[in-house]
Amino acid sequence: MEAPTPPGRWEADLNGFFATLAQEDQTFIDNLKRQTDFYHNTARPALETAAAALHPHARTCETGFDDGRVYLIVRHLEGPVEFQYAVVAEVRIEAVLPYVHCWFEENKLAKAIAAEQGQPEAPPKDDKGGEKEDKGDDSKEEGDDDKAEGGDEKQDDKEPTRTKTIELLSTWRDDRQLESVTQEEILTDFLNHYKEAVAQARTHLHTTPR
């Protein structure tokens, strides 16, 4: 009976490769726990504090967990949604990064006023009228696509237009750990985004420079 072939360097490399995978998997599992702790101990309490502070200002609020994030929905008293804010701790093997997501309605009235005041001049066309031809071709192609899709574009126009931002927590730095993020940081970031959204919704109430 022949003796088994002694293991070569490749097998040591293979074993090392799987050892690295096992270590990465364990790190990822540990980071998932860090994410959960952050949501329960920091993010949600911060958003609940924001909700409580908004109640005296004729706002109703809802907080909760949804699709791996902690969210806060702000509504006018017995009215429509005014602003949505979510904290997302994105888990990777190397780190857990705190992101914020914001949604708010576009100000259609402000856009209408801007349209009435005039739009910037269109760029000059070339001598051959190339721009006009390009627009015609694009329009035709887009029209064909819309017909093929059953006129989805018209249906989309009826949906409310929303602005959504996704960005890192404003105070985050690469040398930080998730556990160093405080409720105060989240509340300050929320307030800055909320003020920006409300200001955009009220632009038509202010004098527009001519």
Secondary structure by P-SEA (a helix, b strand, c coil): ccccccccaaaaaaaaaaaaaaaaaaaaaaaaaaaaaaaaccaaaaaaaaaaaaccccccccccccccccbbbbbcccccccbbbbbbbcccccbbbbbbbbbbbcaaaaaaaaaaacccccccccccaaaaaaaaaaaaaaaaaaaaacaaaaaaaacbbbbbbbbcccccccccccccccaaaaaaaaaaaaaaaaaaaacccccccc
